[in-house]
Amino acid sequence: MVLFMSFIIPLLSPICSVETSDKTLSSSHVFHQVIHHAMKSKYDAIVIGAGHNGLTNAAYLAKSGLDVLVVEKNDYIGGAAVSRELHEGWLYSNCSYVCSLLRQSVHRDLDLTRHGLMIVPYSGTTNFSLNGNYIAEYGDHDMQYREIKRHSLRDADAIHRYETDLMRYAKLIRHFLLRTPADPTSFKPRDLGEMMFMAKKFAGMGEEQVYEFIRFMTMSAGDFLDEYFESDIVKALYSTSSIIGTALGVYSPGTAYVLLHHVMGDVDGAVGAWGLARGGMGAISNALAGALQEHGGEILTEAPVAQIIVKNGSTTGVALEDGREINADIVVSNLDPKRTFTKIMDAGDIPSDLRKKAENFKIRGSSGKVNIALTGKPDFPSLPADHKLRNGSFQFLDSMERMERAYDDWKHGRWSDDPFIEMTQSSVWDPTLASPGHYFVSCFIQYCPADVEGGWTPEKRDAFGKTVIDQICNYSPNFRDHIAHMEIRTPFEIENEIGLTEGNIFQGELTIDQLMFNRPFPGYSQYRGPVKGMYMCGSGTHPGGGVSSACGANSAREILMDLKRPNVVPEDDVDE
Amino acid sequence: MSKYDTLIIGAGHNGLACAAYLAKAGRKVLVIEANEQTGGLAATREFAPGFRASVAHTLPQLNRSLVEELELEKHGFKLAVDSMPTVAMAPGKPPITITPDSLQGASAQDSAAYQDYRRLLGKFADAINPFWKKRPPMIADGDMGDLATLGKFGWNLRRMGKDDMREMMRMIALPAQDLMDEYFDDAALKGALSWDCNVGSKLAPRSPNNAVLALLLRMSGDLTGGLPLPAGGAGSFTDALAAAARSFGVEIRCGQAVEKVLVENMSVSGVQLAGGEQILATTVISNADPKTSFLKLLGAQHLDVQFTHRINRLRNQGYVAKLHLALDGAPTFTGLDSATGRLMLTPSMKYIECAFDEAKYGGYASDLPMEVIVPSLVDNSLAPAGKHVLSANVQYAPYAVKGGWEAHREQFLANAIDTLSQYAPGIESQISAAELLTPADLEQQFNVAGGHWHHAEFAIDTWWMNRPTYGASQYKTPVAGFHLCGAGAHPGGGLMGTCGANAARAILEDR
């Protein structure tokens, strides 16, 4: 722990006092102050859930001058953007593990750098094949061309076209991330204006590209990749982003968009790049908490909400599970829409059709995580020990067919014997996560069912973990020898700890029926709930999952508009 | 100087409908058909002595306006059944009969849900029905007509009211499974209702973005509002179309394959037949699928690279096999007095999905989802007295089956008959002849590349202004005088002649 402190002491911000709980270790330099008793009985606004969107939302409400309280069920903040010392000497980003979608303008506007946030770009993904070959993804275009040429000259020639097309769509969609979706059924000037904005951006691409984009948005990633590439391993490399967190296969229509969802972010303006938060993903939440507290907001942990209180069609506050009631005229739920409307709102307080929409909301668990503390650097015989790619992230997939077969297993309620794994060697890029010679690796697994026959048990969870390690050992025979500790998380653990229904990492599937003005439900896409004063700010709202802060920021803008207060939420950066 | 100003390649229903409309407007039209018989996939053919069947076997999408404008009834077209019920079958369970108005044999809850489901889908169908019969618009570079089409489209959606418009924009993207699960409980009912969401495409109940659109296309017909069965097989519809076309002065030459389309100075000048004969005309309309039309008949040398790329990438591998059985007597299906409906051997959506799982990797399931009709029960012209014809669409039969269809034909047929016998015990002993048409057979016998029902996948990414692709979506192509009128154009596959009629209108307006 002292080791981590050495990184943070020089940067400590004078406005924050320090508190660490024994379960949570933040390596970033700003610590948040959590309280165990709400200081007041009434606030201007209460935000339920101290995930990154809840903290963003609360920070903007506080910045506008409102008296804000964030209530959190866990004894640590951050939701799925956390850093936790689950094994002594190792810091785990045990849920989300990489960062790209975080809105730069929010980062700047809330001064998150001063509050301790530093995004470290990383690159170099190696995708191993069972036959000992591999294909790597480089940041450098010429390197990428040469690498793909090893597998197929035709595919190497296609890569420029592929990247250009994908980037064109990414740049289009980026216009809409920090904006509230228009309601296409509305004649209100604001909605018509937003529709015009959207139409202009679309038409600006030119006739041909408009059609190409419509096609792209509705087709499968498999079909999309088949149009560019012939080599199985090249397609496998690029297909993986299309099903991460998604209860669909690479050949299911709609997955091309999920692919785009994973390239529309940026690191310092480099669109499509990914980075790591120094100190683990919790550094993002801690920095947001720092910004919130700087503006006078409070955070109450270990305070699970039992119900949003509604009186005469307006919300008046929340009732905690321990019986305490805290009042506020504004209540914002950062919980997923299903949980919000079926668990913490009384059926009698909301329209019956909304209840039905929430029940039908697709929030399917399809991903697992295995977080591993390693005492040495495992060998991957396909790569020489000193190869630059040894520091990147690893995938193990020869063909999209293997991925599709893993999806078939998921459909039938079991995990695959041949799971897809994305292994990020976080500590190679961020030395605050493990001591020298030690490593922390985060393994993301697709697919893992939310429910298995007979329900999840610790034994089944461990069997799932063994399947994952066995798969890694197919490519790194001595991997197992280095394991000091590992944490296995199926959707069951994710739901129970973080509160994401079915363990869905996006707070709801990213399919067209749940995107833009359909997210989370048609008619409720502008962050307003069914009763006065109640709002949503989680990833279940537009623009969806990922550590983006966009949902929380967009929601804050709408709340301030309803309160007739000046907007303090920034516009998104515009790509040149 | 040529005798003709317009040549149409292929005498399928769309080629014939297009020819009839153009000749009616004064064009001198020649239709050239490679097969000996007109009708393409709709032709009624004798597959065993005395037994007749057609590949396309029902007419859900047929429009009254086309039947009336071309006076098809005068030319012999009539229906054997106006509206055939659909029957959801599951072994060991009583069947559920589905008609456009109601369910029989279903739970009270499902029956009530069906009313809501039909009301909403009916509303969606009413809103978009006019657009199936119109030229798709261009979005940015369109003319006033396109602008009017887009405006009307927006207006029709808004006119449904806020709630229904919102529901439509959400439901249009739902997979069949989620759609059915939102409304119904009974597994067999859901299986049967989900069939029309995906049949003919490489999609299954869990595939998003296609289900509702496909249902709306199926609901675009207005001849009866239900599922009509033509007397004399589907071929009687194309025979009537051919007769109508001829009555307007169309000439039809069968048994002559077009080898290539002739192009001079970026404009069409005629066609060359397989024997070398050249026929000149300034307009050539292809009823063939887009890949055959552009890559085989026209030739990529006349197209720019991007356009050729867009044609190349069209998905056109068929996944439906057609089964025709000659039966010695009427088949007996467990639980049914008479097999006069469209029998859905789809006990659940999972059953369909599992069959799809096999086909994705080039295989096929042992339990095959099927849509079965016994048309001879209501139309005695199709089989000798006392004998019967069973006609079935069988999914999923991948065009590119691993090992090739010659190696798998027997096994697939055996699987299909095994599946049938689970519902009609003893049917195997009634079979005197069987014809199995795999997608590879459809390609070879009917010149449809990939053997795909819709000529190119019917899905939202190849719909409306994206059908078959940008640059060819308004029945015109980059080569002046070369047009499309087949199922690869808007609105897509299904026996209705609408693509042909739309093409004829667009071509006439263009001049």
Interface residues (C-beta under 8 A of the other chain):
Chain A: P184 T185 A203 G206 E207 E208 V210 Y211 E212 I214 R215 F216 T218 M219 D223 D226 E227 L248 Y251 S252 P253 G254 N360 K362 E401 E404 R405 D408 K411 T511 I512 D513 Q514 F517 N518 F521 P522 G523
Chain B: M138 I139 A140 D141 R158 K162 D163 M165 R166 E167 M169 R170 M171 I172 A173 L174 D178 E182 L203 R206 S207 P208 N209 N210 Q306 H309 R313 R315 E353 D357 K360 Y361 A459 I460 D461 T462 M465 N466 T469 Y470 G471
